[in-house]
Amino acid sequence: MRGGLLRRHRDFRLLWCGETAGQFGASVTKVTMPLIAVSVLHASTFDVGLLTAASWAPWLIIGLPVGVWVDRTRRRPIMLAAAAVSLALFAAVPVAAGTGLLSVGLLLAVALLTGTAAVFFQTAYTAYLATLLDPADQPEGNAKLHGSASAAQIAGLSSGGLVAQWAGAVNGIFANVATFLVSLVCVSGIRHAEPRAARPSNAASDGKRRRGALAGELAEGLRLVGGDPWLRTLTLFGAASNLALMGYQSINVVFLVRTVGLPAGSVGALVAAAGAGGVVGAFAARRVAERVGTARATLLFELGLALFALLIPLATDGAGVLFFVAGGFCVSAGVVAGNVIKASFQQRYCPPELLGRLTATTAFLNYGTIPLGALLGGALGTALGLRAAMWITTAGIPLAGVILLCSPVGRSRDLPTSRRGTRPESNGPRDPARESAPSAR
């Protein structure tokens, strides 16, 4: 019997280590960047929302062409370059603080530029994973990556608050700098011989023809998502869900500090406790999907658990913080479990040569609503107050799940494993000859 991926697959182990380290550092930054803005620079609620929006805005600006470029070239050099750029940019924040040059404008610039690097890294990483692992190993690989990412996020969020309390919010950025260094070392050590990417047949040397080829490939990615009922449904749901999720997450720190009245060190620990649901969701996803079917499991995680988001705005000082933890725990579990199912689904369902475009197109639409959600959260918090803003944005999380309920996902037991048949599968028993391991969101 074969051992687990982490024991028998050296290259996956390196990728896993690098990605886990990167997620830890990114989670520290999710706490420390808003805390720098609030406690060091005395930024407004809208400024904090704008900071989050800046880190996600590049998906709207360059997300689609990056997907085409990733499909035209090898993915690992892109990942290495993006990690190196992010390391340098985050290192600039404590340097600027030490020289008296730190400002909200500088934080916004760093968020925008590191967000741009993240577009390149995430698009290349998603497509690279499908070439690194055999199809039979992809569900296990996705579950391990999402599970460890959730665990790293929990550790990072709690560490971010503690570092901010003990050593100052600015020093928390050093954790992200160190983890990007770990990621660089791990990814550079992978020996997998990545196949040479196919060049588009209609891309001539002439610049005009190249622009035409780019436009054609962008259109191909949009047609792939828009013309397929399964990809279209999951993408529309992701866009609506992310709008609501980022609406409340962008003002989480401000809500807990200014409305609930928690100290900086407790904020990170509380957000981390809420995020612990992601670990549970990652490891439950495959088991639940195998038992009830991948489509039904998606509904359970993305709609059923999402209802508990309505507990979050009930948070108060003292025992009332348990409402925040319980609601956030269920939301995190549902989101991560849904991501595990969706990720494997896309890797098996989409042709490998189109994975970069699929990733970029779905990310453009899904992540494109994240800066809008961040701006919405900041605007609602400024206009109506933080608690009212939390009620409005958290209510949108279960409402987004209605998209799945009214789609082929809501009428099926399983998501398909091949584009040869895109009709919803019946609710009858699965045919093991046609279906392999369950997929992920």
C-alpha positions, 0 to 999 in steps of 0.5 A: 500500500502506498504511503502518504504524499508527504513521505513518498513525493519529495517535490510535493513535500518541498512545495508543501513546506514552502506554501505552508511557510508562505501562508503563515507569513501572509496570515501574520501580515493580515493582522499586522498591516491593519494594526500598523494602519490603526495603531501606528498611523491612526488610519480611518476605518475606510483606509483599513478597508482600502488597504485590503482592497489594494492587495486584491485589486491586481486580480481585476487589473492583470488577472486575465492576461497573467493566466494566458502568460502562465500557460505560455511558459514554465510555472516554477520560475514565475513562482520564484520571481514573485516570491523574491519580489514580495520578500523585498517589498515587505522588508521595505515596511520596517525599513521605512518605519525606522527611517520615519518614512512610513505612511498609509500611502506606503502601506497601500503601495506595498499592498498593491505591489505584493498583491500583483506578485501574488497574482503571478504566484497563485496562478502559476502555483495552481497550474504547476500543482496539476503537473507535479501530481498524478490525477489520482494524487491530486485530491490528497494533495489539495487536502494536505495543502489546504489543511496545512494552509489553514493550520498555518493561518491559525498560527500566523493570525495568533502570532501576529497579534502577539508580536504586535503586542510584545514587539510592535506591529511593524516588527510583525512584518519580519515574520512574512519576510522570513517565510518568503525566504523559506518559500524561495529555498523550498521551491528552488529545490524542486527537481520536477522536470516541468514540461515545456509550455505549448506556444499558441499556434497563431502567435507570430513575431509581429506585435499586432499578431501577438496582441491578437493571439493574446486577445484570442486566448483571453476570450478562450478562457472566458468562453471556457468558464461562461459556456460550462454550467459547472464552471460558470456556477462555481465562479458566480458563487465564488464571486458573490461569496467573496464579496460578502466574506471580504466585506466583513473580514476587511473590518474584522480587526477594527470591529474587534478593537473599537466596537468589542473593545479587545486589546491587540494581542487578543485580536490575533488569537480570536481571529485564529480561533475562528479560523481553526475551522479551516483545518477541520474543513480541509480534513473533513472535505474528502470524507464527507464528499465520499459519503454523500457525493461531491455536489451535495458536500459542496452544498452542505459546506457552502450553504449549510455552514454559512448560516452560522455567519450570522453569529459573528455580529453578536460578538461583545466583550467577555463571553460574547466573543464566543459568538464571533469564534463559533460563527467564524469557525463554521464559516472557515470550515465551510470555505476551506472544505468547499475549496478542497472539493473545487480545486480537485474538480477543476484539476480533473475537469479542465485540460492541463493546457488550459489550467492557467487560463481557467485559474486566471479567469475564475480568479479574475471573477472570484477575486475581483469582487474581493477589493469591492467587498473590502471597500464595501465593508469600509464604506458601510462601517463608516456610514452605518457603524461597524456592527451594522456593517458586520450584519449586512456583510455576514448576511451575504455569505449564506445568500451567496449559497443560494446560487449553488442551490438553484444550479446543476450543483443543487440537482446532483449528487456529484460534480462531473470528472470529465468535460465530455458530459456536462449535464448534471448527474443523477442522484442515483448511485455512483458508477465507480468505473466512471468516477475516481476520487472526489474533487475540490473547490 
